[in-house]
C-alpha cells in the first residue's frame, strides 16, 4: 500500500500519472528541485482533473517506487539479465531519459541534460562523493556497487520538505541472509533487488524537533551501549524503539521512526559539513549541536571500510561482476581482507568457491545480529519484566557496593544480577540518597531509606520496609504522570528500594496544592475552619530551609531570589509554569484516587531543572510522605504520614500501625495505573477515499489510549447496512462514540444521530472547492437530532476523549496534561518572543 493510500494504484491511474510526469515542465522541476512538495501538489491537482483522486503524498510515493523499480530493471539489463521486466518500463524509460512518451520536438530533445549513456554508467567520482555518506566505505567498491547505491538514493525520502534528497539509511536487508532452520541463501544475482524502499509513512515526520528534544536524543545516543548496538546492527528497529522508550520516560513523545530519521539527519549534516565545508574553517557555524555530535562520532573514523567502520557504512564485496551490498555489518573485528582474498573471483569460478564465500558472509551477518540482540536484551531485560508483571524481584538488597576506597561513605544497595555501576554520592536527605551513574550519563540513582521523620527530623525513627514501600509508591505515581504526558525526571524502577531518574539541579521550593484546609494552613490562617474547600485548589510555596523551618514565600520572593540552575534562570515564566504544573498534577492525582473512594486532601511536590534538556521537570519523589489521603473523605481514616505526626508517643505497636497505613497506600497506588471503565470510538466513513482522514482520527484516539475501529458504510446508498452496523456496536454493552466521516451531502451523521442514543460527532473531510457548501449538510439538521461537527480529525478524537474522561481517569489525565503542555508551550513561546524583542 502506498504512503497515505487507502487502495492500490490501478493501471489507469498509473497511466494518468505517467502522462502528467512526461510533460517537459514537470520533468524539469522534478529534476532541479530539492523541495518538491509543491510540485506533487500540482501533480495531484492535475490528476484530479483527469478523474484520479490522489493526494500529493500518494503521488510522490508512487513516483519514487516507479523510479526505484525502473532503475532496478535497468540495472539488471545493463548487467546482462534481460529477463527482468516491469509494467510501463518503456514509458518510464522514455521519461527518465528525458524523452516523453509522445514524441518531443527536435529542439526539446536537444535540451535534455541526461543521456542514456549517463544513465547507464556508474556515477563519477564527484557525484559519488555527494551521494555516499563515507567515501572511505566504498574505497574498494565496484562501479556496479555505486550504481546500486544510486538506485537506493533515488527511492528514499526523509521529511516532507527535506532540503536534501540523500538518505543515510544503508541498513538494507543483508543479501546473503541465512534462512531460519535452513542453509539456503538469497542468490547473489538477485542482490540488487534487496534494497529497502522507504515511503512517506516510514519517515516518521510530523513536527520539527525542539532543541530540548534533540539534546535528549543526543544524550541517549551518547550512551556507550547504544553506540555499540548502532555500530553492530544490520536491522536497527529494536534499537530505535529502545531510544524512543527512553525519550518517552523523559517526557518526549517520538516514535522509533522519528528517532531514526533525526539520528540519520544529524549524522548526514555532520558528515556533509566535515567533507564539504572544511574550507570554511568553522563548521559549528553551520550546524546546531555540532560539538555534541562530534564528541560521539569522532570515535568512529571515516577511514577505509572494514569491520570497525561506523554503523551506517556499507560493505561491498565483489564476486565476479556482481557487487553484494551487505548492509550495516559494522563490528570490531579483523578486516575482511584478513579472511577473504581481495582478488575478485572470476565469473568462471567454481560453484563451491561461491558457496564458500556465501557461507562466510552469512556467518558474519549471523554473528553481528546475534551480538546486537544479546546486547539489546540485556539492556531492556529489567524494564520489560517490570512492564509485564510488575513483580520484579531482586536478591538481598542489603548488598553494599563500595564506590572507592577513598570514599567509603559513598555506598548504595545494588540489586543482584545488575551491572549498574554507582558513582559518587550527589546528595543525601532524610529519607533518600542520590548517586551518580557513570554508565548512564545524565541519570542518577534515587535510593530510599528505611527511615520516617516529622517536624524537619525533630522526630525520626527507623521503619523496616519503608524504603520499598516508598519506592513502589513513587514509581507508580511517576509512571501515571509520565504516561499522562507530564514531564518528570523518572526513568524507571531499578530495584525494590531504588529508581533511576534524570539528573536535575533541584529548585529549593516546596510547592503545596490544597483542596481542603487542614494542618499548618489552619495555624497560619486563623478563622478558617478545617474542611474548607478551595475552588480552584490553593497553591502555596515554601522555601526549603530547615534552620528557618521552611518559611512560606510569595511568587515575588522567588523571582527576586534570581535562582539559576543548570543554566536556567528562574523568572516569572518559570514560576508560572511550576504553579500551573502543580495544580495540574494535583488534579490528575485527585481524579485518579476518586475511583477508590479516596480524597486527596493536599500534595507537596518539588521541581528541578534537567541538566541535559534544561527543562523544568517534576523531580524528587511523591510517596506517602508527600500528601494527605482520606478514605471516604474521613480524616479519622487517614492513611498518610499524618498518622505518624499525630502520635503522642512512638512505640513499636504505633510504628506497626503507621507501616500498615503505608502498605495500604502502596497496594492501592498500583490501581492508579488501571481503569475498569471501557470505551471505544467507531469511525464510519462514507467511502474508502476518506481513509486517510479517518486514519488521523484513529491515530489521535491512540494518544488518549482509546481503541478505535474504522468501518465503511453509506447512509445514502445502504441505510439498512448502516443501521445494522450501529446495532452491532450497541449490542455488546461497550460505551461507544460514533464519528461520521462523509463529504458532499452528509447523511451519515444525521441518520446515526436519529437512530442511536450513543454520542455521534460529524467530522467531514471537506475539499477546497466545495467545502463551504458541503459543510451545511453537517451543520443544519432536522429537529430532534444533535450531532456536533468538528472539521479537525484530532478534534473529533478529543471530543470522544472528553466523553470517556468523565468515567476514565486515565483518559482524563491525558486531556488535563495536554491542556497543561499547550499552555506551557505558549508561555515559553511568549518568553522567547519578548527576549528577541528586547
MARLOZA-549088 format. One record per residue (C-alpha): y negated, z negated, x; residue in three letters. Coordinates in steps of 0.2 Angstrom, whole numbers, padded with zeros to 4 digits, always signed. Layout:
# MARLOZA-549088
YZXALA...
This chain:
# MARLOZA-549088
+0000+0000+0000UNK-0017+0005+0007UNK-0031-0008+0010UNK-0038-0014-0006UNK-0027-0002-0016UNK-0018-0005-0031UNK-0007+0011-0030UNK-0001+0024-0018UNK-0011+0039-0015UNK-0005+0054-0025UNK-0003+0071-0017UNK-0019+0077-0027UNK-0029+0063-0021UNK-0025+0066-0003UNK-0029+0084-0005UNK-0046+0079-0013UNK-0049+0068+0002UNK-0045+0081+0014UNK-0056+0094+0006UNK-0071+0082+0007UNK-0066+0077+0025UNK-0065+0095+0030UNK-0084+0098+0027UNK-0094+0100+0043UNK-0107+0087+0040UNK-0093+0074+0036UNK-0084+0078+0051UNK-0099+0077+0062UNK-0104+0060+0055UNK-0087+0053+0057UNK-0086+0059+0075UNK-0103+0052+0081UNK-0105+0036+0071UNK-0100+0019+0076UNK-0103+0010+0060UNK-0095+0021+0047UNK-0096+0011+0031UNK-0110+0021+0023UNK-0100+0037+0027UNK-0085+0031+0017UNK-0096+0025+0003UNK-0102+0043+0002UNK-0084+0050+0003UNK-0079+0038-0011UNK-0093+0044-0022UNK-0088+0062-0019UNK-0070+0058-0023UNK-0076+0051-0040UNK-0085+0067-0043UNK-0068+0076-0041UNK-0060+0063-0053UNK-0052+0052-0040UNK-0056+0033-0041UNK-0055+0025-0024UNK-0067+0013-0016UNK-0074+0015+0002UNK-0061+0004+0010UNK-0047+0013+0002UNK-0054+0029+0009UNK-0056+0023+0026UNK-0039+0015+0027UNK-0031+0032+0021UNK-0042+0041+0033UNK-0036+0031+0048UNK-0017+0031+0043UNK-0018+0050+0041UNK-0026+0052+0058UNK-0013+0040+0065UNK+0002+0049+0058UNK-0005+0066+0063UNK-0008+0060+0081UNK+0010+0053+0082UNK+0017+0070+0076UNK+0005+0080+0088UNK+0011+0069+0102UNK+0029+0072+0098UNK+0026+0091+0098UNK+0017+0090+0115UNK+0032+0081+0121UNK+0044+0094+0116UNK+0050+0087+0099UNK+0046+0100+0086UNK+0057+0092+0073UNK+0045+0078+0069UNK+0033+0083+0055UNK+0022+0076+0041UNK+0014+0082+0025UNK-0003+0090+0027UNK+0000+0092+0045UNK-0008+0109+0046UNK-0023+0104+0036UNK-0026+0089+0047UNK-0023+0100+0062UNK-0037+0111+0057UNK-0049+0096+0053UNK-0045+0087+0069UNK-0048+0102+0080UNK-0064+0104+0071UNK-0058+0120+0061UNK-0060+0117+0042UNK-0046+0121+0030UNK-0056+0136+0024UNK-0062+0147+0037UNK-0078+0142+0046UNK-0091+0154+0051UNK-0091+0160+0069UNK-0107+0151+0074UNK-0099+0135+0067UNK-0084+0137+0077UNK-0094+0139+0092UNK-0102+0122+0089UNK-0085+0112+0089UNK-0086+0099+0103UNK-0067+0096+0104UNK-0055+0109+0108UNK-0036+0110+0105UNK-0034+0108+0124UNK-0044+0092+0124UNK-0034+0085+0110UNK-0018+0089+0118UNK-0022+0082+0136UNK-0022+0064+0141UNK-0039+0055+0142UNK-0049+0057+0158UNK-0052+0043+0169UNK-0069+0040+0162UNK-0063+0040+0144UNK-0048+0029+0148UNK-0060+0016+0156UNK-0069+0015+0139UNK-0053+0013+0129UNK-0042+0001+0139UNK-0046-0017+0140UNK-0040-0019+0158UNK-0039-0004+0168UNK-0028-0013+0180UNK-0015-0015+0167UNK-0012+0004+0167UNK-0013+0007+0185UNK+0004+0014+0185UNK+0004+0022+0168UNK+0008+0040+0165UNK-0003+0052+0155UNK+0008+0050+0140UNK+0006+0031+0140UNK-0013+0034+0140UNK-0011+0046+0126UNK-0001+0034+0116UNK-0014+0021+0119UNK-0027+0033+0112UNK-0017+0035+0097UNK-0017+0017+0093UNK-0035+0015+0097UNK-0039+0028+0083UNK-0030+0018+0070UNK-0037+0000+0072UNK-0052-0007+0063UNK-0059-0024+0067UNK-0073-0028+0055UNK-0081-0019+0040UNK-0097-0015+0051UNK-0089-0017+0068UNK-0100-0009+0082UNK-0085-0005+0092UNK-0071+0006+0086UNK-0060-0001+0100UNK-0047-0015+0097UNK-0039-0026+0109UNK-0023-0028+0098UNK-0010-0022+0110UNK+0003-0033+0103UNK+0014-0020+0095UNK+0032-0021+0092UNK+0042-0021+0108UNK+0051-0004+0110UNK+0067-0009+0117UNK+0070-0023+0104UNK+0087-0031+0103UNK+0094-0032+0085UNK+0100-0049+0079UNK+0118-0051+0082UNK+0120-0033+0090UNK+0117-0024+0106UNK+0108-0009+0098UNK+0091-0004+0104UNK+0077+0007+0097UNK+0079+0024+0106UNK+0066+0027+0120UNK+0062+0044+0112UNK+0055+0035+0097UNK+0044+0024+0107UNK+0028+0032+0101UNK+0032+0028+0083UNK+0032+0009+0086UNK+0013+0007+0086UNK+0007-0005+0073UNK-0006+0002+0060UNK-0019-0011+0056UNK-0028-0008+0040UNK-0043-0017+0031UNK-0033-0031+0025UNK-0026-0035+0042UNK-0044-0038+0049UNK-0047-0055+0041UNK-0065-0050+0039UNK-0076-0058+0026UNK-0090-0068+0033UNK-0099-0070+0050UNK-0093-0084+0062UNK-0106-0098+0064UNK-0110-0104+0081UNK-0101-0121+0077UNK-0085-0111+0071UNK-0085-0101+0087UNK-0087-0117+0098UNK-0072-0125+0088UNK-0061-0109+0091UNK-0066-0109+0110UNK-0061-0127+0111UNK-0044-0124+0104UNK-0042-0108+0114UNK-0046-0118+0130UNK-0030-0129+0127UNK-0018-0125+0141UNK-0003-0125+0129UNK-0012-0112+0118UNK-0017-0102+0133UNK+0002-0102+0139UNK+0008-0096+0122UNK-0005-0082+0121UNK+0000-0076+0138UNK+0018-0076+0134UNK+0018-0069+0117UNK+0024-0052+0110UNK+0021-0057+0092UNK+0007-0070+0091UNK+0005-0073+0072UNK+0013-0090+0073UNK+0000-0095+0087UNK-0015-0090+0077UNK-0008-0099+0062UNK-0007-0114+0073UNK-0025-0111+0078UNK-0031-0109+0060UNK-0022-0126+0056UNK-0032-0134+0070UNK-0048-0127+0064UNK-0044-0132+0046UNK-0042-0150+0052UNK-0060-0148+0059UNK-0066-0143+0043UNK-0067-0124+0047UNK-0058-0113+0034UNK-0052-0097+0043UNK-0035-0089+0041UNK-0025-0083+0056UNK-0030-0065+0054UNK-0049-0070+0056UNK-0045-0081+0071UNK-0035-0067+0079UNK-0049-0054+0076UNK-0063-0066+0083UNK-0052-0070+0098UNK-0050-0052+0102UNK-0068-0048+0099UNK-0073-0062+0111UNK-0062-0055+0124UNK-0067-0037+0121UNK-0085-0041+0123UNK-0082-0052+0138UNK-0072-0038+0147UNK-0084-0025+0142UNK-0098-0035+0150UNK-0089-0038+0166UNK-0084-0019+0168UNK-0100-0010+0161UNK-0114-0022+0164UNK-0111-0029+0181UNK-0126-0019+0187UNK-0137-0030+0176UNK-0133-0045+0186UNK-0133-0057+0172UNK-0120-0053+0158UNK-0124-0070+0150UNK-0140-0062+0143UNK-0130-0050+0133UNK-0116-0062+0126UNK-0116-0079+0117UNK-0103-0091+0124UNK-0101-0081+0140UNK-0099-0096+0151UNK-0086-0104+0139UNK-0075-0088+0138UNK-0077-0085+0157UNK-0070-0103+0160UNK-0055-0098+0150UNK-0052-0080+0156UNK-0057-0081+0174UNK-0039-0089+0177UNK-0032-0073+0171UNK-0036-0059+0184UNK-0040-0041+0180UNK-0028-0035+0194UNK-0014-0023+0193UNK-0001-0025+0179UNK+0013-0037+0181UNK+0022-0051+0173UNK+0007-0063+0177UNK-0005-0052+0169UNK-0016-0058+0154UNK-0009-0059+0137UNK-0017-0043+0129UNK-0011-0032+0143UNK+0002-0018+0141UNK+0017-0015+0152UNK+0020+0003+0154UNK+0037+0009+0162UNK+0042+0027+0165UNK+0059+0033+0161UNK+0060+0052+0164UNK+0045+0059+0155UNK+0044+0046+0141UNK+0032+0031+0143UNK+0038+0015+0135UNK+0025+0003+0128UNK+0032-0015+0128UNK+0018-0024+0120UNK+0012-0041+0127UNK+0025-0046+0139UNK+0015-0057+0150UNK+0024-0072+0158UNK+0023-0080+0175UNK+0037-0070+0184UNK+0040-0058+0198UNK+0033-0041+0196UNK+0043-0028+0188UNK+0045-0018+0204UNK+0055-0033+0211UNK+0069-0029+0200UNK+0067-0011+0195UNK+0065+0004+0206UNK+0047+0010+0204UNK+0053+0028+0206UNK+0054+0036+0189UNK+0071+0041+0183UNK+0073+0060+0180UNK+0077+0067+0163UNK+0094+0071+0171UNK+0098+0053+0175UNK+0114+0047+0168UNK+0116+0038+0152UNK+0122+0022+0160UNK+0107+0021+0170UNK+0096+0022+0155UNK+0106+0009+0146UNK+0104-0002+0161UNK+0085+0000+0160UNK+0085-0004+0141UNK+0096-0020+0144UNK+0084-0026+0157UNK+0069-0023+0147UNK+0077-0031+0131UNK+0081-0047+0141UNK+0063-0049+0147UNK+0057-0047+0129UNK+0070-0060+0123UNK+0065-0072+0137UNK+0047-0071+0133UNK+0050-0073+0114UNK+0061-0087+0116UNK+0049-0096+0128UNK+0035-0094+0116UNK+0045-0100+0101UNK+0051-0116+0110UNK+0033-0120+0116UNK+0026-0117+0098UNK+0040-0128+0090UNK+0036-0142+0102UNK+0018-0141+0099UNK+0020-0141+0080UNK+0035-0152+0078UNK+0027-0169+0073UNK+0014-0160+0061UNK+0027-0151+0052UNK+0038-0166+0050UNK+0023-0175+0043UNK+0019-0161+0031UNK+0037-0160+0025UNK+0041-0178+0020UNK+0028-0190+0027UNK+0041-0201+0034UNK+0039-0198+0052UNK+0047-0212+0062UNK+0044-0217+0080UNK+0054-0229+0091UNK+0047-0246+0096UNK+0028-0244+0096UNK+0026-0259+0107UNK+0029-0247+0122UNK+0014-0248+0133UNK+0008-0233+0143UNK-0002-0238+0159UNK-0016-0226+0162UNK-0019-0230+0180UNK-0015-0244+0192UNK-0034-0247+0194UNK-0037-0249+0176UNK-0023-0259+0169UNK-0033-0263+0153UNK-0033-0245+0148UNK-0016-0246+0139UNK-0010-0240+0122UNK+0005-0239+0111UNK+0013-0222+0114UNK+0026-0216+0102UNK+0043-0212+0109UNK+0048-0194+0111UNK+0030-0189+0113UNK+0022-0182+0129UNK+0005-0187+0123UNK-0004-0192+0139UNK-0018-0206+0137UNK-0034-0206+0147UNK-0047-0219+0149UNK-0052-0231+0135UNK-0068-0224+0127UNK-0071-0239+0116UNK-0064-0254+0108UNK-0069-0263+0092UNK-0062-0277+0082UNK-0048-0268+0074UNK-0045-0252+0084UNK-0046-0244+0102UNK-0051-0227+0106UNK-0043-0217+0121UNK-0046-0200+0128UNK-0033-0187+0128UNK-0033-0176+0144UNK-0021-0164+0136UNK-0032-0161+0121UNK-0050-0158+0126UNK-0062-0164+0113UNK-0050-0176+0105UNK-0046-0195+0106UNK-0033-0206+0100UNK-0038-0220+0087UNK-0026-0234+0090UNK-0026-0248+0076UNK-0023-0266+0080UNK-0014-0280+0070UNK-0030-0289+0068UNK-0041-0293+0052UNK-0058-0300+0054UNK-0073-0305+0042UNK-0091-0310+0045UNK-0093-0300+0061UNK-0077-0308+0068UNK-0083-0325+0064UNK-0066-0326+0056UNK-0052-0317+0065UNK-0033-0318+0063UNK-0018-0308+0068UNK-0009-0300+0053UNK+0008-0292+0058UNK+0010-0274+0052UNK-0009-0272+0048UNK-0011-0258+0061UNK+0002-0247+0052UNK-0005-0251+0035UNK-0022-0247+0040UNK-0017-0231+0049UNK-0007-0225+0034UNK-0022-0228+0023UNK-0035-0219+0034UNK-0023-0204+0037UNK-0021-0202+0018UNK-0039-0204+0014UNK-0045-0192+0028UNK-0032-0179+0023UNK-0038-0180+0005UNK-0056-0177+0010UNK-0052-0164+0023UNK-0041-0154+0011UNK-0056-0155-0002UNK-0067-0147+0011UNK-0077-0162+0018UNK-0079-0161+0037UNK-0071-0175+0046UNK-0066-0180+0063UNK-0047-0182+0058UNK-0035-0171+0066UNK-0018-0178+0062UNK-0007-0194+0061UNK+0001-0197+0078UNK+0011-0212+0075UNK+0013-0227+0063UNK-0002-0235+0071UNK-0012-0221+0078UNK-0020-0205+0074UNK-0029-0191+0083UNK-0047-0187+0080UNK-0061-0176+0086UNK-0071-0184+0100UNK-0088-0190+0092UNK-0103-0199+0098UNK-0105-0212+0084UNK-0121-0214+0074UNK-0124-0233+0073UNK-0127-0234+0055UNK-0115-0240+0041UNK-0118-0230+0025UNK-0113-0240+0010UNK-0112-0232-0008UNK-0111-0244-0023UNK-0106-0241-0041UNK-0105-0259-0046UNK-0117-0273-0040UNK-0107-0286-0031UNK-0106-0296-0014UNK-0120-0295-0002UNK-0131-0285-0014UNK-0132-0299-0026UNK-0139-0310-0012UNK-0151-0298-0006UNK-0157-0294-0024UNK-0158-0310-0034UNK-0159-0307-0053UNK-0146-0293-0053UNK-0130-0299-0062UNK-0113-0295-0055UNK-0106-0279-0063UNK-0122-0270-0065UNK-0118-0251-0063UNK-0128-0239-0053UNK-0131-0221-0060UNK-0130-0212-0048UNK-0121-0223-0035UNK-0133-0233-0025UNK-0135-0229-0006UNK-0139-0242+0007UNK-0140-0241+0026UNK-0136-0255+0039UNK-0139-0254+0057UNK-0124-0259+0067UNK-0130-0274+0077UNK-0118-0289+0077UNK-0131-0300+0086UNK-0143-0297+0071UNK-0129-0297+0058UNK-0131-0279+0054UNK-0148-0278+0046UNK-0152-0266+0032UNK-0163-0251+0037UNK-0173-0239+0027UNK-0172-0220+0030UNK-0189-0221+0038UNK-0182-0233+0051UNK-0168-0222+0055UNK-0179-0207+0058UNK-0191-0216+0068UNK-0177-0223+0079UNK-0176-0204+0085UNK-0157-0206+0089UNK-0149-0192+0099UNK-0131-0190+0100UNK-0121-0175+0108UNK-0137-0166+0110UNK-0142-0168+0091UNK-0157-0177+0086UNK-0156-0187+0070UNK-0171-0182+0060UNK-0175-0180+0041UNK-0162-0166+0039UNK-0148-0176+0047UNK-0152-0192+0037UNK-0152-0182+0021UNK-0136-0174+0025UNK-0127-0191+0028UNK-0135-0198+0012UNK-0129-0184+0001UNK-0112-0183+0010UNK-0110-0202+0007UNK-0112-0200-0011UNK-0100-0185-0012UNK-0087-0194-0003UNK-0088-0210-0014UNK-0087-0199-0030UNK-0072-0190-0023UNK-0063-0206-0019UNK-0068-0214-0035UNK-0062-0199-0045UNK-0045-0200-0035UNK-0042-0218-0039UNK-0045-0216-0058UNK-0028-0209-0062UNK-0020-0225-0056UNK-0032-0236-0066UNK-0041-0242-0051UNK-0060-0244-0050UNK-0068-0240-0033UNK-0082-0253-0033UNK-0091-0248-0016UNK-0087-0240+0000UNK-0093-0241+0018UNK-0092-0226+0030UNK-0099-0220+0047UNK-0103-0203+0054UNK-0103-0196+0071UNK-0108-0180+0080UNK-0093-0169+0086UNK-0096-0167+0104UNK-0089-0149+0103UNK-0096-0142+0087UNK-0112-0153+0087UNK-0110-0156+0069UNK-0111-0172+0059UNK-0094-0177+0053UNK-0086-0191+0044UNK-0078-0202+0058UNK-0071-0219+0062UNK-0059-0225+0048UNK-0058-0228+0030UNK-0045-0241+0026UNK-0043-0257+0015UNK-0057-0265+0026UNK-0069-0251+0020UNK-0070-0253+0001UNK-0068-0264-0014UNK-0054-0259-0026UNK-0052-0267-0043UNK-0036-0263-0053UNK-0041-0260-0071UNK-0059-0264-0066UNK-0055-0283-0065UNK-0062-0292-0050UNK-0049-0305-0051UNK-0036-0292-0046UNK-0045-0286-0031UNK-0033-0278-0018UNK-0046-0276-0003UNK-0052-0286+0011UNK-0062-0297+0000UNK-0047-0307-0004UNK-0047-0312+0014UNK-0065-0316+0015UNK-0063-0327-0001UNK-0050-0338+0007UNK-0056-0356+0009UNK-0043-0359+0022UNK-0032-0346+0032UNK-0014-0351+0030UNK+0002-0341+0034UNK+0005-0341+0015UNK-0013-0335+0012UNK-0011-0321+0025UNK+0005-0315+0017UNK-0004-0314+0001UNK-0018-0303+0009UNK-0004-0292+0018UNK+0004-0289+0001UNK-0013-0283-0006UNK-0015-0271+0009UNK+0003-0265+0007UNK+0000-0262-0012UNK-0015-0251-0007UNK-0005-0242+0007UNK+0009-0237-0005UNK-0003-0231-0019UNK-0015-0222-0007UNK-0002-0208-0004UNK-0003-0204-0023UNK-0021-0199-0020UNK-0013-0183-0012UNK-0004-0178-0028UNK-0008-0175-0046UNK+0003-0175-0062UNK-0009-0163-0070UNK-0004-0144-0071UNK-0014-0129-0074UNK-0014-0110-0071UNK-0026-0095-0073UNK-0019-0079-0081UNK-0029-0064-0077UNK-0027-0050-0090UNK-0033-0033-0084UNK-0035-0018-0095UNK-0030-0006-0081UNK-0021-0006-0064UNK-0038+0002-0057UNK-0045-0016-0060UNK-0033-0024-0047UNK-0045-0026-0033UNK-0057-0035-0044UNK-0043-0046-0051UNK-0036-0050-0033UNK-0053-0058-0029UNK-0051-0069-0044UNK-0034-0074-0038UNK-0040-0077-0020UNK-0054-0088-0027UNK-0042-0098-0038UNK-0031-0101-0022UNK-0046-0110-0014UNK-0045-0123-0028UNK-0027-0125-0027UNK-0024-0116-0044UNK-0009-0105-0047UNK-0015-0088-0054UNK-0005-0074-0062UNK-0010-0056-0064UNK-0005-0045-0080UNK-0009-0028-0086UNK-0012-0026-0105UNK-0024-0016-0116UNK-0031-0024-0132UNK-0036-0006-0137UNK-0020+0003-0133UNK-0007-0010-0135UNK-0014-0025-0145UNK+0004-0031-0150UNK+0009-0032-0132UNK-0007-0042-0128UNK-0003-0054-0141UNK+0015-0056-0135UNK+0009-0060-0118UNK-0003-0073-0125UNK+0011-0081-0134UNK+0022-0081-0119UNK+0010-0092-0110UNK+0006-0103-0125UNK+0024-0107-0127UNK+0028-0116-0111UNK+0015-0130-0113UNK+0006-0127-0097UNK-0013-0128-0098UNK-0020-0111-0096UNK-0036-0102-0094UNK-0036-0083-0098UNK-0048-0072-0089UNK-0051-0055-0097UNK-0055-0041-0085UNK-0059-0025-0094UNK-0073-0012-0091UNK-0081+0000-0103UNK-0078-0007-0120UNK-0071-0024-0118UNK-0059-0028-0132UNK-0048-0039-0122UNK-0058-0054-0121UNK-0064-0055-0139UNK-0046-0051-0145UNK-0039-0065-0134UNK-0053-0077-0140UNK-0050-0074-0158UNK-0031-0077-0157UNK-0029-0092-0145UNK-0036-0110-0144UNK-0035-0109-0125UNK-0051-0105-0115UNK-0055-0087-0112UNK-0068-0080-0100UNK-0074-0062-0098UNK-0076-0055-0080UNK-0079-0036-0082UNK-0078-0025-0067UNK-0095-0016-0071UNK-0099+0000-0062UNK-0116+0005-0056UNK-0118+0020-0068UNK-0113+0012-0085UNK-0113-0007-0081UNK-0129-0011-0091UNK-0122-0003-0106UNK-0104-0009-0104UNK-0108-0027-0102UNK-0114-0028-0120UNK-0096-0027-0126UNK-0093-0044-0117UNK-0109-0052-0122UNK-0111-0048-0141UNK-0096-0055-0150UNK-0092-0057-0169UNK-0094-0074-0176UNK-0081-0087-0173UNK-0077-0081-0155UNK-0083-0089-0139UNK-0078-0082-0123UNK-0092-0084-0109UNK-0095-0069-0097UNK-0097-0070-0079UNK-0099-0055-0068UNK-0093-0063-0052UNK-0074-0065-0049UNK-0077-0081-0039UNK-0087-0087-0054UNK-0073-0084-0066UNK-0061-0094-0054UNK-0074-0108-0053UNK-0076-0109-0072UNK-0057-0111-0073UNK-0058-0124-0059UNK-0071-0134-0069UNK-0060-0135-0084UNK-0045-0141-0074UNK-0055-0153-0064UNK-0058-0163-0079UNK-0040-0169-0078UNK-0035-0165-0060UNK-0044-0175-0046UNK-0038-0163-0033UNK-0047-0148-0041UNK-0062-0159-0045UNK-0063-0164-0027UNK-0064-0146-0021UNK-0078-0142-0033UNK-0088-0158-0028UNK-0085-0153-0009UNK-0091-0135-0012UNK-0107-0142-0020UNK-0110-0153-0005UNK-0107-0139+0008UNK-0118-0127-0001UNK-0132-0140-0002UNK-0129-0144+0017UNK-0130-0125+0022UNK-0146-0123+0013UNK-0153-0139+0021UNK-0148-0133+0038UNK-0155-0115+0035UNK-0172-0123+0030UNK-0172-0133+0045UNK-0169-0118+0056UNK-0182-0108+0047UNK-0195-0122+0050UNK-0191-0123+0068UNK-0193-0105+0071UNK-0210-0105+0061UNK-0216-0120+0071UNK
